[in-house]
Amino acid sequence: MHSGALELALVLLLAAVIAVPVFKKLGLGAVLGYLAAGVVLGPDGLGFVQDADRILSAAEIGVVMLLFVIGLELSPARLKVMRRSVFGAGALQVALSALVLGSLLMLDHFQWKSALIVGIALALSSTAVGLQLLSEHKAINSDYGRLGFAILLFQDLIAIPLLAAIPLLGGARNDTLQWNDVAIAIGALAVVILCGRPVLRRLFNIIARTRSPEVFTATALLVVLGTAWFMQEAGLSPSLGAFLAGVLLSDSEFRHELESQIEPFKGLLLGLFFIAVGMGIDLDRIVAEPMMIAAGVAILLVVKFGLLFGIGKLAKLRTRHAVLLGSVLWLGGEFAFVVFNEAQRAHLLGNANHDRLVAIVGLSMAITPLLMIGLIRLLGRDEGPKAPAQPADTVDINDVQPQVMIAGMGRFGQVVARLLTAQKIPFVALESNPDTVSDLRRFGNKLYYGDPTRPEMLRAAGGEHIRVYVVTLDDPDANMRATRLIRRMYPDAVVLVRARNRQHAWRLMDMSAEPFREVFGTSLELSERMLIALGMSVETARNHVQRFREHDEKLLRDQYLVYDDEAAVIQTSRDARADLMHLFEADAESDGKGADGATDRNG
């Protein structure tokens, strides 16, 4: 590797490692940390990087991967639950904001196509910053938090056709579209939509059977970048191709595995993208035109805040919550940077206006966390009445998240899954054997391919929402690794684990997991049937088996205290056997029945 490239990589990584923790500590978010790092490293800062466009071109792959992950998470069930808020409030906010802001841009001598694209781009808010602010203020599940989430979700959706329309609008030189370009674009969309699902699922099914993680990762990257390249060759946005690939795989068994594989690349490259955007912020332009930039930021915030406040009141939010909704979403968003770059590439936006708009959006993102902190202090504590129950389309977004995870869908796990299904309790199941996944999916079971011993897999499957983990892997060592990982990542969750034997159970108890010996219950059922066959009454046999279960579970706990001392374990077992025999003899005497022989066999 050339020394200059190595030095550049080290500088970029060092800047991210320093800036992001500092900004997150200050409550300003990782996005602003990346932007600030880019400004410092860029040509108007310390000058470590002079050619920001070269880095930006490579880093745009991060945006492509972000769209792929959004597509994976956009399940039809989630949209159905929130359809009114998403397509009602979300569409209204984008349409009104784009109309007002686009009209103001046309008054500033923008062409209609440029005003349309830029107006919609400015209507979008930062998903990263918005959700972070809601999370920091514990407002995700408030009425305005749910409505804000729905609006952000629609904005993510509208960004896709917006990016797709830019190359077409850029190619329309005389206010008319070239119909051959439209035909090519529609043909490319049809190929991806109609052929993508069966081809991609078949491809990943074959790759999963190789049991080679690096090949699966390479295939995931190939699919994301390949569909992006295909759309780009058809004259559309590469991000659209990645988004469609994600949607096509959103209900497949490989969804969580794909997300876990792409997430590290997406996070790193998206951070690099924001650093490159920061490098592209023209500080000289801000210094030369401070009033124009400040006026642009003020107009953006005031227009979006006013419209969001009105939408909040239409949604019957209290005044305080309508104000907070506006303060969370009045800023510009990450996608605006992407749109501005695409519009500049398509000659819909000049260099000067591009620099002004990037500065306006960047500054709006930078000051929003500070403004919200001040606004909350100004409003004071929320002492108003609790909001009424929300309609079905605005339920808590966590309600659609399963709260039970089954790790391992062998014979043990399948029984648990069947019981949950019968009770209509939603769950997510992970299985690392692709053949098992394929077989069970044919019977309508909802499970996903993936290794539950990997932290990124648990995160991708929604581990933060899980209340109960049921670990039923066939391999005892894998059970131990999964349990240890779950305990480290989610210490408050209930962990129920399949245990091979007593020694395995003791090691699981060391991690505060509750073990269930895999043949213990069945053995007791057989023993009960055996006692009945020997002539014992059903009630007496059932009582003896229940007494034995209680005795053995107590013995398991007693031996756990000394299980690292073999002599103590043996002595405890002998003492327990004698106690059990005396117990059954006493029961036999009280019943007046001679069941000693049967009792000895059971003991």
TIDO-437417 format. One record per residue (C-alpha): x, y, z. Coordinates in steps of 0.001 Angstrom, whole numbers, plus 500000, padded with zeros to 6 digits. Layout:
<rs>
XYZ
...
</rs>
This chain:
<rs>
500000500000500000
501243503479499180
502424505306502275
500173508297501477
497078506081501423
498095504448504699
498629507822506352
495247509043505091
493487505948506479
495178506439509856
494193510116509984
490555509394509123
490276506602511690
491977508665514375
489651511600513712
486582509368513994
487842507687517177
488414511081518826
485489513129517498
482585510692517796
482979509793521520
483445513483522384
480329514579520508
478241511706521873
479418512585525368
478190516134524768
474856514789523539
475392516015519974
475465512623518229
477860510655516083
476785512312512818
477865515722514026
481122514231515275
481889512895511803
480949516219510199
483154518156512604
486052515766511981
485642516327508241
485641520101508639
488845519951510690
490602517621508232
489307519300505072
490901521928502866
489385524776504904
490579523214508168
493989521691508844
494290520689505193
495109516995505695
492842516240502735
492631518446499672
490598516239497338
487426515509499299
485504514449496172
487679511373495754
486897510217499283
483222511108498882
482880508934495779
484200505897497651
482276506665500831
478918506848499012
478927503056499220
477987503612502869
474771505328501767
474064502407499438
474428500003502354
472257502197504571
469447501952502009
469878498175501874
469497497890505668
466445500180505601
464927497892502976
465606494839505151
463818496445508100
460825497619506095
458568494627506666
454968494770505416
453714494050508947
455465497103510342
454053499341507630
450558497971508159
450601498797511883
451685502398511266
450145502989507834
447966505970508776
450695507860510574
453313506991507955
451317507736504819
449106510394506408
451220512620508651
454465511682506889
453188512430503393
451555515667504559
454763516901506198
456949516177503177
454428517607500676
453799520852502569
457461521395503449
458565520742499875
455853523061498521
456736525979500791
460506525602500594
460428524878496852
458326527992496240
460794530105498200
463630528670496111
461812529523492871
461492533101494124
465272532956494463
465520532163490717
465836528367490976
464534526367487996
461431524305488761
463286520989488588
466025522177490918
463480523742493291
461483520484493356
464483518305494166
465997520684496720
462616521427498319
461941517730498945
465517517221500164
465140520033502686
461823518550503833
463684515449505027
464947515321508612
467894513488510109
466807509983511131
470035509458513080
469805512721515035
466017512612515464
465897509083516897
468900509821519078
467191512881520565
463999510925521202
465995508150522849
468041510520525020
464898512227526282
463090508869526736
460399509943524286
460473507077521765
457203505704523138
455528509060523781
452733510180521488
454952512706519681
457809510172519592
455627507625517795
454369510246515350
457925511491514769
459083507947514070
456284507474511511
457211510728509749
460882509714509635
459890506357508186
457951508033505365
460907510333504735
463132507287504306
460627505940501802
460276509162499803
464051509485499584
464115506448497289
461990507819494410
463648511196494933
467080509728494289
465697507757491362
464179510874489787
467356512982489848
469120511331486857
465879511452484837
465289515125485617
468923515873484936
468630514327481481
465534516371480575
467193519331478928
464108520969477437
461609520454480241
460618517080478749
461737513611479779
463496511281477351
461062508395477072
463731505892476103
465447506632479433
462149506081481223
461657502756479416
465133501544480386
464572502573483997
461180500825484189
462664497705482572
465489497623485112
463000498007487977
460878495178486580
463878492851486292
464946493482489880
461444493256491373
460264490206489432
463474488180489369
465204489405492505
463320487518495194
463577483926493840
467114484403492505
468519485999495653
466889483518498051
468155480613495977
471645482143495875
471867482650499646
470428479213500273
473287477688498273
475933479881499917
474629479148503438
475161475421502874
478884476003502373
479062476922506112
481707479517505191
481052482895506904
483514484804504731
481837483557501551
478416484595502913
479806488056503700
481290488340500202
477977487262498662
476044489835500710
478381492595499554
478152491315495978
474341491483496035
474243495000497518
476877496468495217
475693494442492215
472100495672492370
473372499216492975
475602498990489886
472755497536487797
470475500446488671
473231502941488032
473794501488484560
470046501875483929
470285505576484726
468762505354488205
470244505903491632
472428503039492891
470807503499496299
467477502483494768
468936499139493692
470267498444497176
466943499418498742
464997497096496443
467369494227497209
466755494804500918
462979494872500520
463037491676498460
464948489926501246
463084491509504187
460868488457504753
463483485831503921
465174483533506425
468479485332505767
467288488798506780
469014489037510188
472187487331508980
472450489788506079
471903492751508380
474587491523510776
477034491051507894
476404494452506291
476115496535509479
479879496903510218
480651497947506633
477660500282506576
478600501998509826
482234502517508863
481573503694505313
478665505899506379
480931507540508933
483479508077506185
480719509581504046
479862512160506700
483542512955507174
483798513561503426
480692515771503550
482277517743506377
485382518178504276
483184519577501516
481603522286503719
482962525550502361
483963527548505418
485072530392503172
481522530538501823
480094530720505355
482563533444506312
481884535351503079
478071535015503282
477234534685506981
473895536508506749
472714534439503777
473656531160505455
472110532222508773
468924533319506993
468773529957505193
469072528055508478
466427530244510115
463974529838507215
464479526050507176
463859525712510921
460904528115511069
459080526656508050
459476523019509136
458726523786512787
455503525604511894
454278522814509625
455220520066512090
453482521920514916
450328522125512811
450508518428511921
450970517619515590
447841519563516508
445901517818513696
447030514525515249
445538515801518558
448856516148520346
449001518463523318
450631521815522600
453789520916524482
454200517678522540
453464519389519218
456255521848520034
458626518992520878
457694517190517649
458674520284515698
461934520691517612
462977517093516908
462325517135513156
462872520739512046
466488520114511098
467848518952507746
468836515343507198
471601513036506037
469817512254502791
469911515924501844
473690515642501411
473202512679499108
470515514483497124
472601517642496775
475563515646495489
473373513736493028
471727516968491875
475115518602491373
476309515588489383
473170515784487211
473750519542486636
470589520490488515
472540522411491145
475463524773490726
478583524690492862
477765527859494792
474217526816495675
475448523313496525
477931524746499029
475298527043500551
472761524243500959
475288521831502472
476287524514504976
472637525258505847
471733521611506459
474970520935508351
474444523913510652
470790522976511248
471917519522512373
474626521018514574
472400523430516477
469246521282516818
470409519272519879
471393522522521598
468115524222520697
466090521265521943
467890521251525284
467113524946525698
463503524467524565
462864521674527075
464233523846529873
462006526697528714
458906524477528664
459689523045532088
458594519658533376
455753517814531691
453011517914534327
450011517831532025
447499515004531820
448552511800530204
447737511452526557
444731509302525661
445227505845524270
446564505891520744
444693504397517822
445855501101516404
448060502655513748
450184504510516309
450861501708518764
454198501456520465
456725500468517833
458189497999520301
454860496143520384
455581494683516957
458944493451518197
459002489850519515
459964489591523175
461058485944523022
464049484570521134
464659480861520542
468304480129519779
468375476735518087
465396475126516343
466196471451516760
463724469042518310
463919470814521681
463413474297520302
460603473245517968
458440472150520895
458891475546522558
458098477280519267
454909475269518776
453659476203522234
454374479910521613
452604479721518261
449565478083519845
449436480919522397
449879483536519625
453003484861521337
455369486395518755
458963485192518827
462091485254516712
463996482011516140
467598481604514966
469079478426513502
472551477980512013
471679474879509990
470332476032506587
468682472650505941
466677472925509167
465689476478508301
464530475442504841
462549472439506127
460770474289508927
459921477283506736
458058474971504376
455647474243507249
455045477949507882
457461478397510778
458974481873511157
462687481458511719
465898482927510376
469295481648509380
472046482869511697
474487481991514456
473197483119517882
476711482985519343
477660486138517405
476877489533518999
476063491244515697
473503488513514990
471709489103518291
471641492843517659
470324492392514125
467540490102515404
466345492782517829
468070491535520969
467458494790522857
463691494110522756
463915490492523946
462720489753527485
463189485957527477
465942484024525688
465414480298525174
468750478687524266
468264475154522896
471326474530520706
472357470899520214
476005471544521068
476535472120524842
479594474292524185
477594476455521761
474883476751524419
477490477997526856
478892480539524371
475423481848523501
474418482121527165
477635483903528096
477146486366525221
473506487050526101
474383487614529744
477095490103528727
474965492009526209
471563491862527931
472127491262531668
468494491951532639
466949489350530310
465605485989531490
467736483176530020
466316479627529894
468840477099528606
468817473476527519
471313471490529616
472885468199528555
473536466918532096
474075468033535674
477619469317535050
476403471385532130
473534472720534257
475921473823537001
478070475794534542
474950477485533206
473854478367536736
477216480108537147
475951482612534534
472597483125536306
470811481146533615
468025478706534423
468941475227533122
466503472593531858
467942469103531546
466942467797528164
465802464255529160
464799464860532778
461103465568532198
460643462736529704
462405460299532035
460033461204534828
457009460692532568
458318457240531639
458951456451535311
455392457381536214
454043455077533507
456356452293534741
455077452549538331
451489452332537116
452356449248535058
453769447655538227
450418448020539916
450679451352541694
447661453645541575
447792456592539199
447542459153541997
450267457502544107
452597457154541119
452079460807540225
452780461907543810
455962459818543979
457253461231540706
456469464784541814
458245464142545129
461243462787543247
461294465864540942
461317468257543907
463991466196545652
466238466073542579
465901469786541861
466905470530545448
469844468157545075
470894469977541902
470969473283543789
472804471792546767
475455470182544556
475866473427542651
477340474977545802
480116472342545886
480303471111542280
484000471959541969
484722469470544807
484176465931543459
484306464253546872
481669466638548234
479438466028545219
479639462249545689
478899462494549403
475953464831548781
474573462381546241
474857459460548688
473161461408551472
470369462471549124
469797458874547966
469432457704551533
467062460569552379
464957459764549339
464663456072550243
463599456932553802
461082459396552435
459467456829550148
459487454186552898
457644456586555164
455124457295552413
454612453556551845
453995452938555545
451510455788555746
449698454476552675
449805450898553982
451140449640550651
454203447629549811
455687449687547022
459267449536548331
460578447640545356
459156450131542909
460476453003544973
464004451575545022
463998451289541259
462911454886540846
465532456154543283
</rs>
